Amino acid sequence: MRWWVCLLLAGISRNLLSGGTAGVQAPAARPRFEVVSVKPTDSTILQTKPTRSGGRITWTTDLWYLIGYAYDLPPSQISGVFPKNAPLYRIDAVTDPTAADAEVRQMLQTTLAERFGMIAHQSVREMDGYGLYLSKDGSKLQEITAGASPPPLPEWYRDASEANLHGQVTAIVLEAGVTAITGRAASMLQLSEALQRVLQRPVWDHTSLKGNYYFSFRFALLASSESDAPALSTALREGLGLRLQKEKGPAAMLIVDHIEKVPTPN
């Protein structure tokens, strides 16, 4: 089954709080859902991202995925105190159909603070990760130029709208073990953050490329005889003229100081 995860990729620091010890902002400072219901559920089917249809959002998930999506962070960059044997939760929410994904994430942050009593703070730690660099042969990326028409969408997006993808990096699972990443007028910061989600490790942009670009590539994280998709390193080098290098560096962490197992009543 084909499914896709849209990664609206603002900088991590915009989703976290400024300052190393400050608590989560007061809920009034953030957007709220018009209506939101949060209830524990006996469902055994966990969804890793919310389902959205216009202004209606539904999601059955756990606290790890809920916090990770709300703050746009992988599990490796979230730690702290979590309740034992917490159930899955069913979230039903209504918001403006035109609300951007970044706004929905902020609404979920408000929900975490108001309904789960979540208190958290930001920290920066040295972590193992990857640096994103130009390969020795240089960039193969197509940069946006004035008056030029965008290149055709890749085959896996043949039914998609250019307007809905513009300015974004998206990842789509084409088949088991094979992922495609597409950027439409997107930056290297957005690409590095998309790779961070895939690799579950920090990725730092060292390309010095400041423009916005069109790119698309498919890859297999693990070698498989069932697919001809190249390894990620090969796809980056041959398709984009980029490479990943293992290194250590500072990474934003979200430390959960307190969170309730049972959300407040609807």
C-alpha positions in Angstrom: 0.0 0.0 0.0 1.4 3.4 -1.0 1.3 6.0 1.7 3.1 9.3 2.1 4.4 11.5 4.8 4.5 15.2 4.1 7.4 16.8 5.8 6.8 20.5 6.2 10.2 21.4 7.4 10.7 24.5 9.3 13.9 24.7 11.4 13.7 22.6 14.6 14.4 25.7 16.7 11.1 27.2 15.5 9.2 24.3 17.0 11.1 24.3 20.3 11.3 27.0 22.9 14.0 29.6 22.9 16.4 29.2 25.9 17.9 26.1 27.4 15.7 25.8 30.5 12.4 27.6 29.7 9.2 25.6 30.0 6.7 25.1 27.2 5.0 28.3 26.2 1.7 29.1 27.7 -1.0 27.5 25.6 -2.6 30.9 24.9 0.5 31.8 22.9 -0.2 29.1 20.3 -3.0 28.3 17.8 -5.7 26.0 19.1 -8.0 23.6 17.3 -11.6 24.9 17.0 -12.7 21.6 18.5 -10.6 18.7 19.8 -11.4 15.4 21.5 -8.7 13.2 23.1 -9.6 9.9 24.5 -7.7 6.7 25.5 -8.6 3.9 23.1 -8.4 0.1 23.2 -7.4 0.1 19.5 -4.3 -1.9 18.6 -3.7 -0.1 15.4 -1.2 2.8 15.8 -0.9 5.5 13.1 2.5 7.3 12.9 0.9 10.5 11.6 -2.5 12.2 11.6 -5.0 11.8 8.8 -6.3 15.0 7.5 -9.4 15.7 5.3 -9.9 19.4 4.8 -10.2 20.8 8.3 -10.9 17.5 10.0 -8.0 15.7 11.7 -8.1 12.1 13.1 -5.3 10.2 14.7 -4.9 7.0 16.8 -1.4 7.1 18.2 0.9 7.0 21.3 2.6 9.8 23.2 5.9 9.3 21.5 4.5 9.8 18.0 2.2 12.6 19.2 5.1 14.6 20.8 7.4 13.8 17.9 5.0 15.1 15.3 3.9 18.1 17.3 7.6 19.3 17.7 8.8 17.9 14.4 11.5 15.8 16.1 12.6 12.1 15.7 12.4 9.8 18.7 16.2 10.0 19.1 15.8 13.7 20.1 13.0 13.3 22.7 13.7 12.1 26.2 12.3 12.5 29.7 9.7 11.1 32.0 6.9 9.1 30.3 4.1 7.3 32.1 4.3 3.5 32.2 1.8 1.4 30.2 0.2 4.4 28.6 -2.5 3.5 26.1 -3.1 4.6 22.6 -5.1 7.8 22.2 -7.8 8.7 19.7 -7.6 12.4 18.6 -10.5 14.0 16.6 -10.0 17.7 15.9 -11.4 20.4 13.7 -9.5 23.4 12.4 -9.4 25.8 9.4 -9.1 23.8 6.2 -6.4 26.2 5.0 -4.2 25.9 8.2 -0.7 24.9 7.3 0.9 21.8 8.6 3.2 23.9 10.8 0.1 25.5 12.4 -1.4 22.0 13.0 1.8 21.0 14.8 1.5 24.0 17.1 -2.1 23.2 17.8 -1.0 19.7 18.9 1.6 21.3 21.2 -1.3 23.3 22.8 -3.3 20.1 23.1 -0.3 18.4 24.8 0.0 21.2 27.3 -3.7 21.6 28.0 -4.9 18.1 27.9 -1.9 16.1 29.1 -0.4 18.8 31.4 2.9 18.4 29.4 5.8 20.5 30.7 9.1 20.3 28.7 12.3 22.2 28.1 14.8 22.5 25.3 18.4 21.3 25.5 21.3 21.0 23.0 23.4 17.9 23.2 26.3 16.5 21.2 25.1 13.6 19.2 26.2 11.2 16.5 24.7 12.2 13.1 25.6 13.0 9.5 26.9 16.0 7.7 25.4 16.7 4.2 28.2 17.9 1.8 28.7 18.4 -1.9 30.3 15.4 -3.6 33.7 15.8 -5.3 31.9 16.3 -8.7 29.7 19.1 -7.4 26.0 19.8 -7.3 23.6 18.2 -9.8 20.6 20.1 -8.4 18.3 22.2 -10.5 18.0 25.6 -8.9 15.0 27.9 -9.4 15.6 30.6 -12.0 13.4 33.6 -12.9 10.8 32.8 -15.5 11.7 29.1 -15.8 8.9 26.5 -15.6 9.2 23.8 -12.9 10.3 20.4 -14.2 7.6 17.6 -14.4 6.6 15.9 -11.2 8.2 12.5 -10.7 6.1 9.5 -11.6 5.1 8.7 -8.0 3.4 12.1 -7.9 1.7 12.0 -11.3 -1.7 12.7 -9.8 -0.5 15.4 -7.4 -0.9 19.1 -7.5 2.3 21.2 -8.0 0.7 23.9 -5.9 0.3 21.5 -2.9 3.9 20.4 -3.1 5.6 23.8 -3.9 8.1 24.8 -1.2 8.1 21.4 0.4 10.1 18.3 0.8 8.0 15.1 0.9 8.8 11.5 1.4 6.7 8.7 0.0 7.1 4.9 0.6 6.9 3.3 -2.8 7.1 -0.3 -1.6 8.5 -2.1 1.4 11.9 -0.8 2.2 11.9 1.8 -0.7 11.4 5.5 -0.1 11.3 8.4 -2.5 12.2 12.0 -1.4 11.0 14.9 -3.6 11.8 18.6 -3.2 9.8 21.3 -5.1 11.4 24.7 -4.7 13.0 23.5 -1.5 16.2 24.4 0.4 19.1 22.2 1.5 18.0 22.8 5.1 14.6 21.2 4.2 16.4 18.3 2.6 18.7 17.7 5.6 15.7 17.7 7.9 13.9 15.2 5.7 17.0 12.9 5.8 17.0 13.3 9.5 13.6 11.9 9.7 14.5 8.9 7.5 17.8 8.2 9.3 16.6 9.0 12.8 19.8 10.9 13.4 20.7 14.6 13.2 21.7 15.8 9.7 23.6 19.1 9.4 23.7 21.0 6.1 27.3 21.8 5.1 26.6 22.2 1.4 26.8 26.1 1.3 24.0 26.0 -1.2 21.6 28.8 -0.4 19.0 28.6 -3.2 15.8 26.7 -3.6 15.9 23.6 -5.8 13.9 20.8 -7.6 15.0 17.3 -6.9 13.6 13.8 -6.5 15.3 10.4 -5.8 14.4 7.0 -4.6 16.5 4.7 -2.4 16.5 1.6 -0.2 17.8 2.0 3.3 18.6 -1.7 3.4 19.9 -3.9 0.6 17.1 -6.0 -0.9 17.1 -8.4 -3.8 13.4 -7.5 -4.3 14.1 -4.0 -5.5 16.5 -2.3 -7.8 16.5 1.0 -5.8 20.0 2.2 -5.0 21.4 2.8 -1.6 20.8 6.3 -0.1 24.4 7.2 -0.5 24.4 6.2 -4.2 21.1 8.0 -4.9 22.4 11.3 -3.3 25.7 11.1 -5.1 24.5 10.2 -8.6 21.2 12.1 -8.5 22.0 15.3 -6.5 25.8 15.5 -6.3 25.7 15.2 -2.5 27.1 12.9 0.1 26.6 12.1 3.7 29.5 11.8 6.2 29.2 10.5 9.7 30.1 13.1 12.4 29.2 14.5 15.8 27.5 17.8 16.3 25.0 19.8 18.4 21.3 18.7 18.2 18.2 20.2 19.7 16.6 17.9 22.3 13.1 18.1 23.8 13.2 17.0 27.5 9.7 16.1 28.8 9.7 17.0 32.5 6.0 16.0 33.2 3.2 14.5 31.2 -0.1 12.8 32.4 -1.2 9.4 31.3 -4.9 10.3 31.3 -5.9 13.4 29.4 -8.3 15.8 30.9 -12.0 15.3 29.9 -13.2 16.6 26.6 
